[in-house]
Amino acid sequence: MAQNMTANRPGTAITLRLCSLFLFMVMAALIKSASETVPPPQAVFFRSVFAFPVIILWLWQQHDLRTGLIPQNFVGHVWRGIFGTTAMALTFGGLGLLPLPEVTAIGYATPMFTVLFAAVLLGERVRLFRLSAVALGLIGVLIVLAPRLSLEADAVTRTATISALMVLAASVLRALVQIHVRKLVQTEHTAAIVFYFSLTATCLSLLTYPLGELTGWSALDWITPTWQVAGLMVAAGMIGGIAQILVTSSLRFGAASMLAPFDYSSMIFASLIGWAVFGELPTVAILTGAALVIAGGVLIIWRERQLGLDRSKSKANVPPQGTPE
């Protein structure tokens, strides 16, 4: 039945995908607004725990609460959770000091690293065409990062440089997430992958609560938020949960290879929201680098489609490229 729905309703699939991308950018804007006071691990906790009611309701509606949540590969879920939670925390940390379009552009590096990890960890054959596309994308990432890599920088600029490198590290970890999800979908139900990631992220982020006081590290020092900040974070969690559901639902009505190029429209949403909410405009370097990264990503998508590599299941359980989870 899923195959027939995929073939007959591409318009629905594209609409769901674009809505999810917009909501992920709204979520990122909410987290960015709260980032002046809320440390990244606490933001991850809010993002995860308040997505639970939405996810549980969705699983109940899909009749997956009983059969879909039985894990067959518990260790695989743990590793997926560790990589994904760390990537989320690094991205949230970067959002506090970098423009939203810049964070989005750097996030587009994930497919490049995924190709490399697939070759090393999964033994997939990667020929010259895809390696060239990866190289093109990584050149684009370097162009985006170049303004941050100054040797004669003040403290603010150095902090922004570290933030940009954090977002790049998050892209690497999200690539590892995709590799693990490719393995998980061989034995695990989609509902289990979505549910146990949220559960793992909630638990791991909560473990950082006592570390701030013990270590004195401000990045781990949880705060008692104001009602306004708490409202932003609760909304971010619920909107993130809805966005994740829309991503997954889009795969019921359209093939991953058809939907993947639409992920790059997140740059449009990031630019519009960044300008409207934070007064941020993408620089020439960001636009140029993003264009090269997008070109490399589209070439990879086209080549994988030509090779008949089916990514539909794995892409259902990770955020669109360039977006925070």
N, C-alpha and C positions, 0 to 999 in steps of 0.2 A: 504493500500500500504506500509506503514512504516513497518508493521509486516513482509511482504514478503521480503522487502529489508534487514531487520535485519537477517532473516533466511538465505539468499542466499549470503551475502557478508561479512563474518567475517574477511577475509583478509584485505579488505578495512578499516573496522572499527578499527582493530588493528593498521594498518599503520597510520591512522589519529590520533589515541590516542597517539602513540609513538612520532609522529611529534609534537603534542601539548605539550607533556611533555618536549621535547627538547627545544622548543621555550620558554616555561615558564622559564626554567633554563637560557637560553640566556637573557631573560628579567631581571631575578634576577641578573645576572652578570653585566648587564648594569647599573642597579640601584645601585648595590654595588660599582661599579666604580665611580659613581657620589656622593656617600653618604658622602664623606669627606667634601663636601661643601653644598650639597642640603639637607635641613631638610625633615623629613618624610612626613609632610603634602604637601609640594611642590612636592615631588616625586609622591604622590598619585594623585595630580592634573594633572601632565604631563601624568602619566599612564592612567588616565581616559579620559582626554579631547582629547588626540591624538589617542585614540582607537575609538573615535566616527566616523571619516570618514570610517574606515574599517567596523565598525558595521552597519552603515547606508547603505553602499554599499551592504553588505551581506543581510540586510533586504529587500532592494529593489530587489535584485536578487531572493530572496525567495518569493517575492510578499506579504510581511508581513507589509509593511509600513502603509497601510490603516487600515487593520482589526486587525493586531497583536499588535498594540500599545495602544489599548483602555484599560485602567486599570479598573478592577472590584473591586479590593481590594487595594485602594490607601494607606491606613495605613499600610497594610502588606508590600508594596514596601518600604515605609519609614523605617520601622524597619529592613527589610532585608538590606537596604542601610546603616543604622547606624552601624549595627553589622559588615557588610562586609567591610565598609570603615575603621572602627576602627581596624579591624583585619589586613587590608592591611597596615595601617600606622605603627602598632606595628611590623609587619614582616619586613617592610622596615627599621625601626629603628634598628632591630636586625641584619639585613644584613650588616650594616656598621661596626660591631665590631665582628661578629662571622664568622667562616668558612661556606661556602655555604653548604657543606655536613651536618654540625651540624644543621643549620637552617632547612634543609630538613628532617633530622631524627626527630627533635622535632615536626615538622609539621605532622608527621605520627600519632600523638596522636589524631587527629581530629575524626577518626571513633570511638575511645574508648569513647570520651565524647559524641558523637552523640548517641551511644547506651544508655548511662545513661540519657541524656536529653529526648530521645524518651520514656523511661520508665516513667519519671517524668512528662513531659509536654504533651505527646501524649497518655499516658496510655497504651503503648505497653508492652506486657508481656515479661520480660527478665528472662530466666531460668538460671540455674547454668552453662550450657555450655558457653553461651555468657558472663556471668559475669566472668567466669574463663579466657576467652580470653581477656576481658577488663583488668583484673588484670595483665595478662602476658604482655600486651602492656604497661601498666602504669609502671610496673617494668622496662621495657626497657627504657622508658622515664627517669626514675630516674637514670638509669645507665649513660645515655647521660649527664644528668644534674650534676651528682655527682662531676666531677672535678671542676665545677663552684661554688660549695657550700662550700667553705672554709671559716672558721671563722677568719683565720689569712691571710688576703688577702690585697694586695696593691690596690691603687686606680684603676689601669688598670683592675685588676682582678675583683674588685667589679663592675666596669662598665660592664664588660663582663657578670657577673652574672645577673645583671639587664637586660641586653639585652636578655639573654637566657630565663629569666622569662617573658619578653615581648613576645617572640616568642611562649612560652607556652600559655600565655593568648590569643594570636591570634588564637591558635588551639582551645581553648575553644569557642571563638567567632565564628569561622568558623563552629563549631558544631551547635551553635545556628542558624547560617545562614541556614544550611541544614534542621533544623527543620522547620524554617519559609518557606523555599522553598517547603518542602513537603506539607505545607498548601496552598501555593500560586498556585501550579500546579493544584489544584482542580478547580480553577476558572480562572487562568491567562494563557495567551498564552506564549509560550517560548520566543518569540520575546520581549514581554513586560518585562519579568523578566530580560533578558539580557540588554535591552535598559535602563530601569529605574534604574538599579543598576549603570550603568556608569554615568547616569545623576545625581543621588543622590551623588555618590562619587565625581564628579566634583564640585557640589555645596557645599558640606560639607567641602571639602578640601579648596576651595576658601574662605570660611568664616574664615579660620585661618589666612588669609593674614595680617589683621591689628593687630592680637593678639600678634605677636612677638614683635612689637614695643611698644604696650601698656603694656605688661607684662614683657618684658625684658628676656623672656625665649628663649634661643638659639634654642631649639628644634622646636620652632614655627616661628623663624625669617627667613622669606624668603630672598633669595639673588638674585642678578642679575647674572645669570650664564654666564660663558664664552661660546663662540660659540661651543667649544668642548663639554662642559658639557651639554649644551642645546641640542646638537645633540644626545648625549647618551640618554637623557630623552625622546626626541621625538621618537627615535627608540624604546625605551622600551615600550612606549605607543602603537605604531603601532604593534609591535611584540606581545604584550600582547593581543591586540584585535584580531589578527590573531589566536593566540593560543586558545582564548576563543571560536572562531568560530569552530576551528577544534575539540575541545572537544565536542561541541554541535553536530557537523556534524557526529562524530563517532557513536553517538547513533542512527543515521538513519540506520546504517548498522550492528549494533551488540548490543546485550543485555547488560545492565549495569553490571549484575552479571558476564558476560563473560569478560568484559573489565576491571573491577575494579582491579584485581590482577596486571595488567600491569602498574598501577599507581606507583607501588613501583620501577619500573625501573628508576624513577626519581633520585634515589640515585646514579645510575651509571652515569647518565648525570651530576649530581651535582659534583660527585667526579672527573670526567674527566675535566669539565670546571673549577672547583676550582683549580685543579692541573695545568692545562695549562695556566690559566689567572692570578691566584693569588698565585700560588705556595703552595696551601693548600692540605694537605693529611688527610683523615679521620683517627682519632686515633682509638686505640683498643676499647676504651670505646664507641665511636660513632658507630663503626661497630657492636659491641656486642649488644648495646642497640637497634640499628636500626633493627638487626636481630630478636630480641624479639618482637619489635613493629610490624614488618612486619608479624611475625608468628601470633601474636594476631589478626592483621587485616585480614589476609587470613582466619583464623578460623571463624571470624565474617562473612566475605563474604560468606564462604561455608555454614555456618549455616543459614544465611538469604536466601540463594538460596534454601536450603533444605526446609525452611519454606514457600517458595514461596512469599517472600516479594519483591515487584517490586520497585526498586529504580531508574529505568531508567530515569524518568522525572526529578527528583530532581538532579541527578548527571549530567544532561546536563547543569545545570545552576550554578554550582560551580566548582572551579578549582579542578584538581586531588589532592588527598591527598599528603601533603608534599611539595606543591608548593605554592608560593605566587600568589595572584590573579593578 
